[in-house]
């Protein structure tokens, strides 16, 4: 008995090709049995197998034809290209085209292609073998230290490599012109401002920093340091740097904190070798050591420049007992930042420390005579000294811009970055070389210690994904020991409009005991305004400028205005109130009663009362 399958389930092709009545085993059915169906399926399977094989052969043949066509076309294109090269070569060398055999041309073309492919393969292979660091910091100053600490705070197991040009580990620069000159010389030679380990100017001892190899093997991360090397090229697309010794390093995220180098005076730069050997451009620890040793052997020194560094060193060397000349192009010390009346007052204080300040003068010639440097000034006079220290400003280290396609700011100098201190994807800039966009005061570039710390911290946080903008207003300060001390914040420029309020000198307070503090400030305010207007008469109470008491400007606040808005505040001999100055600038005070605002800085702090 056969199992029957309805013929309707067969393929339409099979149904139409079969007869209506089929005789099977002496029986006729309108259906097919399973055995017949199986035989029919085998026949169809053989037919389909033959068809598939035929299609495969056809596909292979077609593919071969297409490949052969493309190969011929490629050879033809290479031949045409070689013909162009050969024609150009012949025209240049005046050679007959037939002089170069075709076979040789084809061989040269193939060898050339093989060489290019081989070089590309070797280059890619060498890049994969280069050391790779997640965080790379170029520069080993204050910004670098602040940055790596910020990175470690957010990424504890981070591996950070620092590359610095100086042989020393990262250190603080301000003590080089300040505290180190007023401590014991033996302590100063160790770069300490005290006898304890914490008094060192170095942020961390050398054992703290790992070698590049040890850093790669450190499981919990760390900070590596390469000293005495310079990054000469940076590729922001390939994220790769080249050192001056040929070393190549890959990175994921990079911070440029290359700082600056001291400018030289044109006359000293072109002077003969004997003069240059006795000239110091003061910037780093080696410059400090050289000048510190010169102090012990020299009797006289000339300082060219009247800015922060020049004025601080002048006071320090005067304190050491050297015959010190300070040659200033402006009308007084710190003339580019202080109002003229306050700059002259500062010059008087510097002269009291034993410094001969020569204002409104420049150096026109420098010669070596009788084992000394003879300087000729713009008024014709000549001075002879044992050493010359040049302090005429700082030039940002932006050499990488020439080889790395980084944008420079034509007005302010430095690398141009956005409010997050980012120059391009994966590349940040901090410190002296960062020309950033201040969302409150506009585009700026700052050359001060506190800014280096603040910008380095912000860049480090953004390297770990913080995406913060520059909002914090950094400060700067100067101490012309022991006479002048001030702190400032914002844009401090003597070319801006200023408004000053000073507290009356102590002796006048004693004479006016019945006066309130507010009236004392009011008199001082009027005095300052009158001195601003005439620069001769201070007030009706004090008489001429020659009769001014020495403590004319005791404590005071100077507002720097631009377009009616406060853009900078300088606190003269006032401490502990910089946070209020930062708040005033943040609030954007405009067309305010500045005298009332000044009271905020003279008001005593409120004492906490116990409940």
C-alpha positions as MATLAB code, in Angstrom:
seq = 'XXXXXXXXXXXXXXXXXXXXXXXXXXXXXXXXXXXXXXXXXXXXXXXXXXXXXXXXXXXXXXXXXXXXXXXXXXXXXXXXXXXXXXXXXXXXXXXXXXXXXXXXXXXXXXXXXXXXXXXXXXXXXXXXXXXXXXXXXXXXXXXXXXXXXXXXXXXXXXXXXXXXXXXXXXXXXXXXXXXXXXXXXXXXXXXXXXXXXXXXXXXXXXXXXXXXXXXXXXXXXXXXXXXXXXXXXXXXXXXXXXXXXXXXXXXXXXXXXXXXXXXXXXXXXXXXXXXXXXXXXXXXXXXXXXXXXXXXXXXXXXXXXXXXXXXXXXXXXXXXXXXXXXXXXXXXXXXXXXXXXXXXXXXXXXXXXXXXXXXXXXXXXXXXXXXXXXXXXXXXXXXXXXXXXXXXXXXXXXXXXXXXXXXXXXXXXXXXXXXXXXXXXXXXXXXXXXXXXXXXXXXXXXXXXXXXXXXXXXXXXXXXXXXXXXXXXXXXXXXXXXXXXXXXXXXXXXXXXXXXXXXXXXXXXXXXXXXXXXXXXXXXXXXXXXXXXXXXXXXXXXXXXXXXXXXXXXXXXXXXXXXXXXXXXXXXXXXXXXXXXXXXXXXXXXXXXXXXXXXXXXXXXXXXXXX';
ca = [
       0.000    0.000    0.000;
       1.524    3.316   -1.047;
       1.188    6.603    0.798;
      -0.304    9.105   -1.601;
       0.597   12.789   -1.861;
      -1.835   15.250   -3.454;
      -0.521   16.442   -6.772;
      -1.486   20.039   -5.947;
       1.530   20.329   -3.639;
       3.979   19.733   -6.482;
       5.689   22.556   -8.350;
       3.559   23.955  -11.108;
       6.283   23.055  -13.623;
       6.160   19.375  -12.573;
       2.351   19.224  -12.615;
       2.029   20.570  -16.131;
       4.635   18.146  -17.464;
       2.965   14.987  -16.097;
      -0.049   13.113  -17.590;
      -3.404   13.238  -15.941;
      -3.578    9.437  -15.481;
      -0.439    7.632  -14.261;
      -0.181    3.850  -14.087;
       1.861    2.575  -11.202;
       2.126   -1.056  -10.073;
      -0.717   -2.041  -12.411;
      -2.901    0.719  -10.916;
      -3.914    4.081  -12.215;
      -4.139    7.081   -9.859;
      -4.797   10.702  -10.061;
      -2.009   11.182   -7.456;
       1.678   10.319   -7.190;
       2.989    7.919   -4.600;
       5.882    8.776   -2.321;
       8.383    6.632   -4.272;
       7.527    8.319   -7.531;
       7.742   11.691   -5.895;
      11.198   10.807   -4.591;
      12.407    9.771   -8.045;
      11.003   12.947   -9.547;
      12.755   15.056   -6.877;
      16.092   13.371   -7.593;
      15.753   14.154  -11.266;
      14.977   17.792  -10.477;
      17.899   17.971   -8.041;
      20.306   16.737  -10.708;
      18.940   19.334  -13.089;
      19.409   22.173  -10.544;
      22.922   20.985   -9.652;
      23.932   21.125  -13.305;
      22.424   24.610  -13.612;
      24.289   25.895  -10.510;
      27.577   24.500  -11.766;
      27.014   26.120  -15.131;
      26.328   29.484  -13.433;
      29.500   29.220  -11.342;
      31.604   28.578  -14.440;
      30.020   31.564  -16.117;
      30.722   33.801  -13.091;
      34.371   32.764  -12.927;
      34.783   33.403  -16.617;
      33.191   36.846  -16.369;
      35.328   37.774  -13.349;
      38.478   36.708  -15.148;
      37.587   38.801  -18.156;
      36.894   41.883  -15.996;
      40.130   41.403  -14.027;
      42.101   41.036  -17.216;
      40.511   44.202  -18.578;
      41.344   46.187  -15.425;
      44.906   44.879  -15.436;
      45.420   45.915  -19.044;
      43.904   49.323  -18.328;
      46.154   49.784  -15.276;
      49.243   48.868  -17.262;
      48.191   51.271  -19.981;
      47.735   54.059  -17.424;
      51.157   53.373  -15.875;
      52.678   53.363  -19.342;
      51.077   56.724  -20.144;
      52.259   58.166  -16.847;
      55.784   56.931  -17.430;
      55.687   58.414  -20.917;
      54.825   61.808  -19.404;
      57.654   61.508  -16.888;
      60.021   60.362  -19.600;
      59.061   63.281  -21.857;
      59.543   65.776  -19.028;
      62.868   64.206  -18.169;
      63.993   64.308  -21.777;
      62.976   67.937  -22.163;
      64.834   68.878  -18.999;
      67.982   66.896  -19.832;
      67.737   67.408  -23.625;
      67.722   63.654  -24.208;
      66.060   61.867  -27.124;
      63.020   59.943  -25.834;
      64.100   56.742  -27.578;
      67.295   56.725  -25.524;
      65.390   55.246  -22.558;
      64.340   51.670  -23.282;
      60.717   50.812  -22.636;
      61.586   47.694  -20.665;
      63.824   49.675  -18.365;
      61.126   52.313  -17.917;
      58.595   49.688  -16.920;
      61.055   48.113  -14.489;
      61.878   51.477  -12.909;
      58.181   52.262  -12.495;
      57.494   48.956  -10.774;
      60.546   49.273   -8.527;
      59.468   52.801   -7.613;
      56.008   51.604   -6.616;
      57.489   48.763   -4.571;
      59.817   51.176   -2.750;
      56.968   53.560   -1.898;
      54.806   50.734   -0.588;
      57.719   49.367    1.428;
      58.466   52.771    2.970;
      54.808   53.249    3.873;
      54.673   49.812    5.501;
      57.882   50.457    7.449;
      56.569   53.854    8.587;
      53.294   52.404    9.835;
      55.167   49.598   11.557;
      57.561   52.051   13.258;
      54.666   54.206   14.531;
      53.112   51.188   16.216;
      56.399   50.558   18.016;
      56.709   54.134   19.357;
      55.929   54.778   23.039;
      52.368   55.968   23.600;
      51.260   58.061   26.584;
      47.723   59.030   27.435;
      48.830   62.423   28.789;
      51.836   64.355   27.496;
      52.931   67.735   28.896;
      55.476   69.812   26.979;
      57.206   72.137   29.436;
      58.246   71.593   33.046;
      57.099   74.685   34.920;
      54.323   75.708   37.270;
      51.553   75.099   34.724;
      52.804   71.553   34.197;
      52.735   70.750   37.907;
      49.266   72.203   38.340;
      48.062   70.272   35.286;
      49.372   66.859   36.314;
      47.948   67.274   39.815;
      44.543   68.093   38.329;
      44.784   65.070   36.032;
      45.737   62.724   38.879;
      42.845   64.047   40.965;
      40.368   63.000   38.278;
      42.269   60.020   36.847;
      44.279   58.477   39.728;
      45.973   55.800   37.598;
      46.920   58.176   34.802;
      50.349   57.928   33.191;
      51.662   61.437   32.561;
      54.929   62.265   30.817;
      56.542   65.721   31.176;
      59.243   66.957   28.794;
      61.290   69.978   29.936;
      64.227   71.892   28.455;
      65.859   72.732   31.787;
      67.982   70.151   33.635;
      66.094   70.779   36.892;
      62.816   69.286   38.039;
      59.829   71.712   38.070;
      60.186   74.629   40.507;
      58.689   78.003   41.496;
      60.198   81.050   39.802;
      59.061   83.971   42.044;
      61.550   83.217   44.871;
      64.441   83.658   42.419;
      63.901   87.431   42.505;
      62.335   87.685   45.955;
      62.852   85.514   49.055;
      66.110   83.799   48.068;
      67.978   87.125   48.229;
      66.982   87.790   51.830;
      67.900   84.427   53.404;
      71.229   82.954   54.414;
      73.439   82.577   51.301;
      74.217   78.946   52.157;
      70.500   78.182   52.264;
      69.875   80.155   49.082;
      72.445   78.074   47.185;
      70.251   75.040   47.868;
      67.266   76.949   46.462;
      65.539   77.088   49.826;
      63.793   79.976   51.519;
      64.157   78.209   54.873;
      65.942   75.297   56.497;
      63.123   72.742   56.308;
      62.505   70.465   53.326;
      59.202   72.186   52.685;
      60.997   75.471   52.059;
      62.548   74.270   48.797;
      61.496   76.004   45.600;
      61.178   72.599   43.889;
      57.645   71.232   43.873;
      58.765   67.615   44.266;
      62.144   65.919   44.783;
      63.691   64.194   41.770;
      62.898   60.619   42.976;
      59.201   61.503   42.693;
      59.444   61.496   38.904;
      59.711   58.216   36.985;
      61.766   57.471   33.910;
      59.761   56.982   30.693;
      60.383   53.220   30.784;
      59.378   52.913   34.439;
      56.280   54.996   33.750;
      55.103   52.604   31.043;
      55.542   49.648   33.384;
      53.831   51.318   36.375;
      50.536   49.541   37.060;
      49.064   52.394   39.087;
      50.328   55.159   36.828;
      52.569   58.031   37.821;
      54.428   61.075   36.532;
      57.448   60.691   34.281;
      60.010   63.354   33.419;
      62.452   63.864   30.549;
      64.838   66.713   31.466;
      67.099   68.708   29.190;
      65.213   67.877   25.993;
      63.222   70.090   23.642;
      60.181   69.266   21.541;
      60.964   70.605   18.063;
      57.886   69.419   16.175;
      54.304   68.445   16.929;
      51.715   66.850   14.640;
      48.252   67.463   16.044;
      46.596   65.124   13.538;
      48.854   62.121   14.129;
      49.266   63.096   17.802;
      53.001   62.758   17.672;
      55.980   64.836   18.852;
      59.641   64.876   17.861;
      62.461   65.756   20.291;
      65.723   67.475   19.422;
      67.594   64.176   19.865;
      65.415   62.408   17.275;
      63.108   60.657   19.739;
      59.486   60.275   18.626;
      56.579   59.957   21.060;
      52.870   59.367   20.532;
      50.181   60.788   22.790;
      46.425   60.819   23.245;
      46.126   64.248   24.890;
      48.781   66.949   25.063;
      49.359   70.194   26.974;
      51.738   72.892   25.760;
      53.198   74.849   28.677;
      56.492   75.977   27.173;
      56.676   79.278   29.077;
      58.893   82.080   27.829;
      62.481   83.205   27.458;
      63.944   86.577   28.473;
      64.331   89.234   25.832;
      67.717   90.796   25.285;
      68.497   94.470   24.894;
      69.495   95.308   21.285;
      72.724   97.009   22.365;
      73.794   94.147   24.630;
      72.865   91.582   21.997;
      75.280   93.074   19.464;
      78.063   93.909   21.937;
      81.435   92.141   21.855;
      82.057   88.832   23.613;
      83.660   90.360   26.728;
      80.511   92.401   27.340;
      78.195   89.466   26.710;
      80.186   87.275   29.103;
      79.407   89.801   31.839;
      75.735   90.140   30.925;
      72.997   88.001   32.490;
      69.505   87.439   31.104;
      67.722   86.517   34.312;
      65.106   83.749   34.142;
      65.987   80.345   35.641;
      67.965   78.690   38.443;
      71.249   78.772   36.536;
      70.835   82.534   36.059;
      70.197   82.915   39.791;
      73.299   80.883   40.637;
      75.431   82.909   38.256;
      74.219   86.252   39.632;
      74.401   85.025   43.226;
      78.044   84.051   42.744;
      78.757   87.346   40.978;
      77.457   89.272   43.985;
      80.211   87.770   46.128;
      82.918   88.827   43.660;
      81.539   92.081   42.230;
      81.166   95.568   43.621;
      78.796   97.131   41.113;
      75.953   96.053   38.855;
      73.610   97.713   36.362;
      70.056   96.525   35.827;
      68.372   97.442   32.556;
      64.588   97.532   32.926;
      62.063   98.953   35.375;
      59.369   96.261   35.437;
      58.586   93.731   38.137;
      61.724   91.622   37.750;
      64.104   94.543   37.310;
      62.720   96.472   40.295;
      62.724   93.417   42.573;
      66.316   92.524   41.678;
      67.411   96.144   42.108;
      66.061   96.202   45.661;
      67.586   92.786   46.385;
      71.071   93.704   45.140;
      70.886   97.046   46.911;
      70.059   95.102   50.065;
      73.191   93.004   49.475;
      75.321   96.159   49.531;
      76.302   96.385   45.861;
      76.537   99.694   44.050;
      73.400   99.222   41.976;
      72.236  101.238   38.979;
      68.777  100.759   37.522;
      68.250  102.173   34.037;
      64.564  102.745   33.256;
      63.057  103.928   30.009;
      59.825  105.050   31.731;
      59.439  107.933   34.177;
      59.563  105.632   37.187;
      59.540  102.066   38.465;
      56.661   99.893   37.268;
      55.685  102.734   34.952;
      53.729  100.452   32.619;
      51.343   99.298   35.359;
      51.149  102.056   37.982;
      49.700  105.558   37.586;
      52.456  108.101   37.114;
      52.196  109.606   40.608;
      52.409  106.151   42.207;
      55.267  105.100   39.931;
      57.297  108.115   41.064;
      56.472  107.295   44.682;
      57.721  103.740   44.116;
      60.954  105.045   42.608;
      61.578  107.096   45.745;
      61.168  103.966   47.858;
      63.537  101.970   45.643;
      66.147  104.716   45.939;
      65.873  104.484   49.716;
      67.125  100.888   49.448;
      70.416  102.139   48.001;
      69.624  101.911   44.286;
      70.598  104.706   41.911;
      67.506  104.818   39.667;
      68.094  106.516   36.310;
      64.703  107.263   34.758;
      63.693  108.228   31.206;
      66.982  106.867   29.856;
      68.135  104.093   27.540;
      71.459  102.372   26.849;
      72.968  103.430   23.523;
      76.378  101.719   23.656;
      78.216   99.034   25.641;
      82.014   98.540   25.649;
      84.545   96.587   27.668;
      87.134   98.835   29.363;
      89.454   98.169   32.310;
      87.823   94.830   33.203;
      84.413   96.483   33.417;
      81.409   97.083   31.192;
      81.053  100.735   30.232;
      77.480  101.734   29.388;
      76.716  104.927   27.489;
      73.264  106.367   28.227;
      70.964  108.395   26.009;
      71.811  111.622   27.877;
      75.537  111.136   27.202;
      76.676  110.057   30.642;
      78.680  106.853   31.132;
      78.689  104.329   33.958;
      81.082  101.418   34.536;
      79.986   98.233   36.316;
      81.200   94.683   36.894;
      77.981   92.975   35.791;
      74.892   93.839   33.736;
      71.482   92.231   34.276;
      68.944   92.606   31.459;
      65.259   92.570   32.504;
      63.373   93.978   29.527;
      60.503   91.528   29.222;
      59.591   88.006   28.259;
      59.127   86.421   24.854;
      56.745   83.433   24.704;
      58.269   80.174   23.481;
      56.204   79.600   20.343;
      58.818   77.941   18.126;
      56.477   74.966   17.689;
      54.121   77.171   15.690;
      56.548   77.112   12.761;
      56.605   73.306   12.530;
      53.188   72.390   13.910;
      50.720   74.704   12.101;
      49.462   76.241   15.347;
      47.767   79.647   15.286;
      49.502   82.611   16.912;
      47.867   85.798   18.150;
      49.349   88.774   16.313;
      48.353   91.332   18.953;
      49.110   89.621   22.258;
      51.507   86.888   21.150;
      51.342   83.257   22.211;
      49.255   80.348   20.948;
      45.651   81.309   20.298;
      43.170   79.121   22.227;
      39.480   79.196   23.144;
      37.896   79.778   26.554;
      38.656   76.141   27.470;
      42.357   76.683   26.619;
      42.114   74.280   23.674;
      44.103   75.028   20.503;
      42.841   72.023   18.526;
      41.242   68.676   19.250;
      43.310   66.927   21.916;
      45.755   69.851   22.367;
      45.621   72.454   25.168;
      47.854   75.432   26.032;
      48.479   76.997   29.470;
      50.727   79.539   31.171;
      52.743   82.332   29.552;
      52.210   81.039   25.991;
      48.422   80.812   26.230;
      46.506   83.629   24.533;
      43.041   82.753   25.776;
      39.582   84.242   25.602;
      38.479   85.643   28.956;
      34.668   85.634   28.890;
      34.704   88.699   31.167;
      37.632   90.791   29.923;
      38.185   89.563   26.369;
      41.258   87.991   24.781;
      44.357   88.149   26.960;
      47.797   86.716   27.616;
      49.209   86.818   31.156;
      52.802   86.327   32.352;
      52.385   85.753   36.085;
      52.832   82.857   38.482;
      49.241   82.598   39.693;
      47.905   82.537   36.140;
      50.311   79.732   35.301;
      48.898   77.715   38.197;
      45.237   78.495   37.472;
      45.464   77.890   33.721;
      47.438   74.678   34.219;
      44.795   73.331   36.575;
      41.986   74.220   34.172;
      43.787   72.614   31.231;
      44.442   69.461   33.251;
      40.784   69.173   34.189;
      39.689   69.698   30.591;
      42.134   67.034   29.422;
      40.127   64.592   31.534;
      36.798   65.727   30.070;
      35.709   68.569   32.388;
      34.937   71.068   29.559;
      35.335   74.112   31.846;
      35.775   77.698   30.656;
      38.289   80.202   32.028;
      36.320   82.207   34.592;
      38.705   82.586   37.521;
      40.609   85.880   37.670;
      44.224   85.213   38.624;
      46.272   87.642   40.700;
      49.835   88.936   40.672;
      51.859   90.651   43.323;
      55.158   92.424   43.940;
      57.200   93.009   47.066;
      59.902   95.655   46.861;
      61.263   94.811   50.272;
      60.629   96.336   52.681;
      58.936   99.430   51.323;
      56.287   98.545   48.777;
      53.846   95.650   48.569;
      50.765   95.267   46.417;
      48.417   92.733   44.858;
      46.463   93.181   41.644;
      43.840   91.431   39.574;
      42.452   91.915   36.077;
      43.890   94.249   33.434;
      46.474   96.549   35.041;
      47.740   99.069   32.498;
      48.917  102.611   33.194;
      47.436  103.725   29.866;
      43.926  103.071   31.203;
      41.860  105.567   33.152;
      42.367  105.113   36.898;
      40.496  106.129   40.036;
      42.334  105.891   43.365;
      41.319  106.089   46.997;
      43.974  106.081   49.749;
      43.780  105.933   53.495;
      45.357  108.875   55.293;
      48.836  108.447   56.779;
      48.947  107.325   60.442;
      50.348  110.605   61.763;
      47.453  112.554   60.255;
      44.994  110.172   61.834;
      46.436  111.039   65.211;
      46.021  114.737   64.478;
      42.370  114.215   63.514;
      41.175  111.762   66.151;
      37.672  113.207   66.069;
      37.337  112.481   62.357;
      35.553  109.322   61.295;
      37.193  106.716   59.080;
      34.927  107.754   56.247;
      36.088  111.362   56.415;
      39.703  110.206   56.479;
      39.089  108.303   53.268;
      37.272  111.289   51.761;
      40.265  113.572   52.334;
      42.594  110.980   50.888;
      40.302  110.603   47.924;
      40.359  114.326   47.213;
      44.123  114.368   47.647;
      44.557  111.648   45.054;
      42.232  113.315   42.588;
      44.101  116.601   42.880;
      47.465  114.890   42.449;
      46.096  113.135   39.385;
      45.058  116.464   37.919;
      48.214  118.509   38.497;
      50.913  116.052   39.596;
      52.286  118.970   41.654;
      49.989  119.974   44.453;
      48.843  117.139   46.646;
      46.260  118.940   48.753;
      45.671  122.203   50.532;
      46.559  120.542   53.813;
      49.955  119.140   52.766;
      51.277  121.900   50.527;
      53.776  121.314   47.720;
      55.048  117.964   46.536;
      58.414  118.585   48.172;
      56.719  118.835   51.574;
      54.749  115.586   51.192;
      55.207  113.159   54.053;
      57.007  109.926   53.129;
      53.956  107.823   53.901;
      51.709  109.782   51.595;
      50.368  106.588   50.040;
      49.857  104.231   52.932;
      46.961  101.918   52.059;
      44.887  102.377   48.955;
      42.914  100.893   46.103;
      43.295  101.817   42.429;
      40.524  101.039   39.938;
      41.451  100.628   36.271;
      38.592  101.581   33.946;
      37.815  100.823   30.313;
      34.658  102.208   28.787;
      33.335  103.087   32.240;
      33.691   99.522   33.542;
      36.150   98.253   36.138;
      38.587   95.878   34.412;
      41.381   95.864   37.002;
      41.960   96.548   40.701;
      45.269   97.105   42.496;
      45.427   96.896   46.296;
      48.284   98.982   47.643;
      49.590   97.664   50.996;
      46.232   95.950   51.582;
      46.170   92.214   52.236;
      43.375   89.686   52.587;
      40.900   91.563   50.354;
      41.697   90.184   46.908;
      38.543   88.056   46.996;
      36.487   91.260   47.101;
      38.360   92.641   44.107;
      37.610   89.443   42.204;
      33.922   89.788   43.050;
      33.798   93.428   41.902;
      35.245   92.502   38.493;
      32.959   89.490   38.219;
      29.903   91.660   38.897;
      30.954   93.992   36.085;
      30.536   97.265   37.988;
      29.791  100.073   35.555;
      29.126  103.746   36.234;
      29.151  103.020   39.948;
      30.158  105.364   42.739;
      33.738  104.131   42.935;
      34.320  105.816   46.247;
      31.567  103.725   47.782;
      33.011  100.613   46.164;
      36.428  101.478   47.624;
      35.009  101.325   51.145;
      34.686   97.552   50.726;
      38.461   97.263   50.877;
      38.970   99.387   53.980;
      36.166   97.885   56.062;
      37.490   95.549   58.768;
      36.611   91.881   58.632;
      33.641   90.851   60.692;
      34.602   88.707   63.643;
      32.710   85.533   64.256;
      30.595   85.656   67.381;
      29.896   82.580   69.470;
      26.258   81.598   69.783;
];
